[in-house]
Amino acid sequence: MSMEEATAAAFAERQLVVGANASRRALNGDEKAAVLLLALGPDVGRPILEELDEEEVRVLSRAMVRLGPITPDMLDDLLVEFVTNISANGTIAGNTETTQRLLLSFLPSDRVDAIMEEIRGPAGRTMWEKLSNVQEDVLASYLKNEYPQTIAVVLSKIAPDHAGRVLTALPEELAMDVVARMLALEPVQKEILEKIEATLRSEFMATLSHAKRRDSHELMADIFNAFDRQTETRFLTALEDSDREAAERIKALMFTFEDLTRLPASSIQTLLQKIDKKELALALKGASETVKDLFFSNMSVRAGKLLRDDMEAMGPVRLKDVDEAQGRMVAAAKDMAARGEIIITKAKGDEEMIL
């Protein structure tokens, strides 16, 4: 069987052909990649898909589902375009520029920028500068499996503020051991330091690009949290119309009832003045003891006793009702912030709420 016949057979098998009379249409980058993978078939397409990350596979899968009619003429045009682009250069060079150009053909530019940034690795000229730009929880996750003395050396070489955040992310017992060793740390021999650098370069930095990226919904939740109430509602309403599942995930990750515990006492008291006591009792019914204690500590003894009595009198309540009550309290807090009565700020460091 000739190459043309094999290609046509694979094409027909995947039901991309829907009739000779179907009209041609332009394909975007995602659709072109999807058509090529379908035409290549599972034996050839599988190794390609295995090289893509989960989000890229998801993008291509969505494109495949939405392809619609693909005629033989459209496939011919696509194959000619593909072969022409490959052969026009004479040779194929794998480097940063060609990789970025290929990704841009079927992925949004912001996704490509994120991927290329991960491939290039953290910014910095030296190993220690690069480590100072690695997210603290990622670095702590790697270091917690190392000897405390090695961790002490590494933390002594990176930026002090970053070392502090990494130390905080380590298990408490290990962190205290590392602190003790850093206090007694003597100058490290050059050979030992070079060995640590080499290990970090080969075992950590080389695999950093494979580390789990932050979920895009978490990022959008932080962005939505920064919106005022009106803007947040406008964006969420529009997103619900186009992608309800994504909208629900973002709302679930946004400012939560537990986050109210980071408000200072004065703001908690201001909030308590605005909330219906029955609503508060229902919201606290399913809250942790820490959250309950915080609210009760900002009430008078008498008010606290009355609220506890109300909670006990409710008996069993549905989780759905508790979630809704907590959601209304969060909405009330954000409305108050919109009116300037309180200011809700989630800082990157200790995420302290400020008034």
C-alpha positions as CSV (number, residue, x, y, z in Angstrom):
1,M,0.0,0.0,0.0
2,S,1.4,3.4,-1.0
3,M,1.8,6.2,1.5
4,E,-1.1,8.1,0.0
5,E,-3.4,5.0,0.3
6,A,-2.4,4.4,3.9
7,T,-3.1,8.0,4.8
8,A,-6.5,7.9,3.1
9,A,-7.3,4.6,4.9
10,A,-6.4,6.0,8.3
11,F,-8.4,9.1,7.5
12,A,-11.5,7.2,6.6
13,E,-11.2,4.9,9.6
14,R,-11.5,7.9,11.9
15,Q,-14.6,9.2,10.1
16,L,-13.1,12.5,9.3
17,V,-14.6,12.3,5.8
18,V,-18.2,13.2,5.7
19,G,-18.8,13.5,2.0
20,A,-17.2,15.0,-1.0
21,N,-19.7,17.8,-1.2
22,A,-18.8,19.2,2.3
23,S,-17.4,22.7,2.1
24,R,-13.8,23.7,3.0
25,R,-13.2,25.9,6.0
26,A,-10.1,27.4,7.6
27,L,-8.6,25.6,10.5
28,N,-7.0,27.2,13.5
29,G,-3.8,26.0,15.1
30,D,-5.6,23.7,17.6
31,E,-7.7,22.1,14.9
32,K,-4.7,21.5,12.6
33,A,-2.8,19.7,15.3
34,A,-6.0,17.7,16.2
35,V,-6.6,16.6,12.5
36,L,-2.9,15.6,12.1
37,L,-3.0,13.4,15.2
38,L,-6.2,11.8,14.2
39,A,-4.9,11.1,10.6
40,L,-1.7,9.7,12.0
41,G,-3.6,7.2,14.0
42,P,-3.0,5.8,17.6
43,D,0.2,4.0,16.8
44,V,2.0,7.2,15.7
45,G,-0.1,9.7,17.6
46,R,0.3,8.1,21.0
47,P,4.0,8.8,21.4
48,I,3.3,12.4,20.4
49,L,0.6,12.8,23.0
50,E,2.8,11.2,25.7
51,E,5.2,14.1,25.2
52,L,2.5,16.7,26.0
53,D,1.4,17.7,29.5
54,E,-2.1,17.3,30.8
55,E,-3.3,20.8,29.8
56,E,-2.0,20.5,26.3
57,V,-3.7,17.1,25.9
58,R,-6.9,18.7,27.1
59,V,-6.6,21.5,24.6
60,L,-6.1,19.1,21.7
61,S,-8.9,16.8,23.0
62,R,-11.4,19.7,23.0
63,A,-10.3,20.6,19.5
64,M,-10.8,17.0,18.3
65,V,-14.4,16.9,19.8
66,R,-15.3,20.2,18.1
67,L,-13.7,19.5,14.7
68,G,-16.9,18.8,12.8
69,P,-16.7,17.9,9.1
70,I,-13.2,17.5,7.6
71,T,-13.1,16.8,3.9
72,P,-10.4,15.0,1.9
73,D,-9.4,18.3,0.3
74,M,-9.0,19.9,3.7
75,L,-6.8,17.1,4.8
76,D,-4.8,17.3,1.6
77,D,-4.2,21.0,2.1
78,L,-3.2,20.5,5.7
79,L,-0.7,17.7,4.9
80,V,0.8,19.8,2.1
81,E,1.1,22.8,4.4
82,F,2.8,20.6,7.0
83,V,5.2,18.9,4.6
84,T,6.0,22.3,3.0
85,N,6.8,23.9,6.3
86,I,9.1,21.1,7.3
87,S,10.9,20.8,3.9
88,A,11.2,24.6,3.4
89,N,13.9,24.7,6.1
90,G,15.9,21.9,4.6
91,T,16.7,20.6,8.1
92,I,14.9,20.5,11.5
93,A,16.6,22.3,14.3
94,G,15.5,21.7,17.9
95,N,16.1,24.8,20.0
96,T,14.3,27.4,22.0
97,E,13.1,29.5,19.1
98,T,11.8,26.6,17.0
99,T,10.1,25.0,20.0
100,Q,8.4,28.3,20.9
101,R,7.3,28.9,17.3
102,L,5.7,25.4,17.1
103,L,3.9,25.8,20.4
104,L,2.5,29.2,19.3
105,S,0.9,27.5,16.3
106,F,-1.6,25.7,18.5
107,L,-1.4,27.2,22.0
108,P,-2.3,30.7,23.4
109,S,0.8,33.0,23.8
110,D,0.4,33.1,27.6
111,R,0.5,29.3,27.8
112,V,3.5,29.2,25.6
113,D,5.3,31.9,27.8
114,A,4.6,29.8,30.9
115,I,5.9,26.6,29.3
116,M,9.1,28.3,28.0
117,E,9.7,29.9,31.3
118,E,9.6,26.6,33.0
119,I,11.9,25.0,30.4
120,R,14.4,27.8,30.8
121,G,14.3,27.4,34.6
122,P,14.3,30.1,37.3
123,A,16.2,33.3,36.6
124,G,19.7,33.8,38.0
125,R,23.3,33.5,37.0
126,T,24.5,31.2,39.8
127,M,22.9,28.1,41.2
128,W,22.1,29.9,44.5
129,E,20.4,32.8,42.6
130,K,18.3,30.3,40.7
131,L,17.3,28.5,43.9
132,S,16.3,31.9,45.4
133,N,13.7,32.2,42.6
134,V,12.3,28.7,43.1
135,Q,8.9,28.6,44.8
136,E,9.5,27.9,48.5
137,D,7.1,25.0,48.8
138,V,8.7,23.3,45.8
139,L,12.2,23.7,47.2
140,A,11.1,22.6,50.7
141,S,9.5,19.5,49.2
142,Y,12.8,18.5,47.7
143,L,15.0,19.5,50.7
144,K,13.0,17.7,53.3
145,N,14.4,14.4,52.0
146,E,18.0,15.6,52.4
147,Y,20.3,15.5,55.4
148,P,19.7,18.4,57.8
149,Q,23.3,19.5,57.4
150,T,22.9,19.7,53.6
151,I,19.7,21.7,54.0
152,A,21.6,24.0,56.4
153,V,24.3,24.6,53.7
154,V,21.7,25.3,51.0
155,L,19.7,27.7,53.1
156,S,22.8,29.6,54.1
157,K,23.6,30.2,50.5
158,I,20.3,31.5,49.2
159,A,18.6,34.8,49.9
160,P,17.7,35.2,53.6
161,D,14.1,36.1,53.1
162,H,13.6,33.1,50.8
163,A,15.5,30.8,53.2
164,G,13.0,31.9,55.9
165,R,10.0,31.0,53.8
166,V,11.6,27.6,52.9
167,L,12.4,26.9,56.6
168,T,8.7,27.7,57.5
169,A,7.6,25.2,54.8
170,L,9.7,22.3,56.3
171,P,8.3,20.0,59.0
172,E,8.8,21.7,62.4
173,E,11.1,19.1,63.9
174,L,13.3,19.1,60.8
175,A,13.3,22.9,60.6
176,M,14.5,23.2,64.2
177,D,17.3,20.7,63.5
178,V,18.3,22.8,60.5
179,V,18.3,26.0,62.5
180,A,20.6,24.4,65.1
181,R,23.0,23.3,62.4
182,M,22.9,26.7,60.7
183,L,23.9,28.4,64.0
184,A,26.9,26.1,64.3
185,L,27.7,26.1,60.6
186,E,31.4,26.5,59.7
187,P,32.8,27.5,56.3
188,V,32.1,24.7,53.9
189,Q,34.9,23.2,51.9
190,K,34.9,24.1,48.2
191,E,34.8,20.5,47.1
192,I,31.7,19.8,49.2
193,L,30.0,22.9,48.0
194,E,30.6,22.0,44.4
195,K,29.2,18.5,45.0
196,I,26.0,19.9,46.5
197,E,25.7,22.3,43.5
198,A,26.2,19.5,41.1
199,T,23.6,17.3,42.9
200,L,21.1,20.2,42.9
201,R,21.7,20.8,39.2
202,S,21.3,17.2,38.1
203,E,18.6,16.0,40.5
204,F,16.5,19.1,41.2
205,M,16.9,21.9,38.6
206,A,16.9,19.5,35.7
207,T,13.5,18.1,36.7
208,L,12.0,21.3,37.9
209,S,10.2,21.8,34.6
210,H,8.2,18.6,35.4
211,A,7.0,20.0,38.7
212,K,3.3,20.4,39.0
213,R,2.3,23.8,37.8
214,R,-0.1,25.9,39.7
215,D,-3.7,25.1,38.7
216,S,-5.0,27.9,36.4
217,H,-8.3,28.0,38.3
218,E,-6.4,28.8,41.5
219,L,-4.7,31.7,39.7
220,M,-8.0,33.0,38.4
221,A,-9.5,32.7,41.8
222,D,-6.8,35.0,43.2
223,I,-7.4,37.5,40.3
224,F,-11.2,37.4,40.9
225,N,-10.6,38.0,44.6
226,A,-8.9,41.2,43.7
227,F,-12.0,42.4,41.8
228,D,-14.6,44.7,43.3
229,R,-18.0,43.1,43.9
230,Q,-19.5,44.5,40.6
231,T,-16.6,43.4,38.4
232,E,-16.4,40.0,40.0
233,T,-20.2,39.5,39.4
234,R,-19.8,40.6,35.7
235,F,-16.9,38.3,35.0
236,L,-18.4,35.3,36.8
237,T,-21.7,35.7,35.1
238,A,-20.0,35.8,31.7
239,L,-17.9,32.8,32.5
240,E,-20.9,30.8,33.7
241,D,-22.5,31.3,30.3
242,S,-19.5,30.0,28.5
243,D,-18.0,27.5,30.9
244,R,-20.1,26.8,34.0
245,E,-17.7,24.1,35.3
246,A,-14.8,26.5,35.3
247,A,-16.8,29.2,36.9
248,E,-17.9,26.8,39.7
249,R,-14.3,25.7,40.4
250,I,-13.1,29.3,40.5
251,K,-15.9,30.3,43.0
252,A,-15.0,27.4,45.2
253,L,-11.3,28.5,45.3
254,M,-12.1,32.2,46.0
255,F,-12.2,34.0,49.4
256,T,-13.8,31.5,51.8
257,F,-15.5,31.5,55.1
258,E,-12.3,30.2,56.7
259,D,-10.5,33.3,55.4
260,L,-12.7,35.5,57.6
261,T,-10.6,34.3,60.6
262,R,-7.7,36.4,59.2
263,L,-9.7,39.6,59.7
264,P,-8.6,41.7,62.7
265,A,-10.9,41.8,65.8
266,S,-12.3,45.2,64.9
267,S,-13.4,43.9,61.4
268,I,-14.9,40.8,62.9
269,Q,-16.9,42.9,65.3
270,T,-18.1,45.2,62.5
271,L,-19.1,42.1,60.5
272,L,-21.0,40.7,63.5
273,Q,-23.1,43.9,63.7
274,K,-24.3,43.4,60.1
275,I,-25.1,39.6,60.2
276,D,-28.4,38.2,61.2
277,K,-27.9,36.1,64.4
278,K,-29.8,33.1,62.9
279,E,-27.7,33.3,59.8
280,L,-24.5,33.4,61.9
281,A,-25.7,30.4,64.0
282,L,-26.3,28.3,60.9
283,A,-22.9,29.4,59.4
284,L,-21.0,28.5,62.6
285,K,-22.9,25.2,62.9
286,G,-20.5,23.5,60.4
287,A,-17.4,25.6,61.2
288,S,-14.2,24.4,62.9
289,E,-13.7,25.0,66.6
290,T,-11.0,27.6,65.7
291,V,-13.5,29.6,63.7
292,K,-16.2,29.3,66.3
293,D,-13.8,30.4,69.0
294,L,-12.7,33.4,67.0
295,F,-16.3,34.7,66.6
296,F,-17.3,33.9,70.1
297,S,-14.2,35.8,71.4
298,N,-15.4,38.9,69.7
299,M,-18.9,38.8,71.4
300,S,-20.0,39.5,74.9
301,V,-20.5,36.5,77.2
302,R,-24.2,36.9,77.1
303,A,-24.4,37.2,73.3
304,G,-22.1,34.2,72.9
305,K,-24.3,32.1,75.2
306,L,-27.4,33.1,73.3
307,L,-25.7,32.1,70.0
308,R,-24.6,28.7,71.4
309,D,-28.2,28.1,72.6
310,D,-29.5,28.9,69.1
311,M,-27.0,26.5,67.5
312,E,-28.0,23.7,69.8
313,A,-31.7,24.3,69.3
314,M,-31.2,23.9,65.5
315,G,-30.4,20.2,65.8
316,P,-28.9,18.5,62.7
317,V,-28.7,20.8,59.7
318,R,-28.0,20.1,56.0
319,L,-24.4,20.7,54.9
320,K,-25.8,22.5,51.9
321,D,-27.6,25.0,54.1
322,V,-24.5,25.6,56.1
323,D,-22.4,26.2,53.0
324,E,-25.0,28.7,51.7
325,A,-25.0,30.6,55.0
326,Q,-21.2,30.8,55.0
327,G,-21.3,31.9,51.5
328,R,-23.7,34.7,52.3
329,M,-21.4,35.8,55.2
330,V,-18.5,36.0,52.8
331,A,-20.5,37.9,50.3
332,A,-21.5,40.4,53.1
333,A,-17.9,40.8,54.0
334,K,-17.0,41.6,50.4
335,D,-19.9,44.0,50.1
336,M,-18.6,45.8,53.2
337,A,-15.2,46.0,51.7
338,A,-16.7,47.4,48.5
339,R,-18.3,50.2,50.6
340,G,-15.0,50.9,52.4
341,E,-16.1,49.7,55.7
342,I,-13.4,47.1,55.8
343,I,-10.5,46.2,53.5
344,I,-9.7,42.6,52.7
345,T,-6.2,42.0,51.6
346,K,-4.5,38.6,51.1
347,A,-0.8,39.2,51.3
348,K,1.6,36.7,49.6
349,G,3.7,36.2,52.7
350,D,1.7,35.5,55.8
351,E,-1.7,36.2,54.1
352,E,-2.6,38.5,56.9
353,M,-5.8,40.4,56.7
354,I,-5.5,44.1,57.2
355,L,-8.1,46.8,58.0
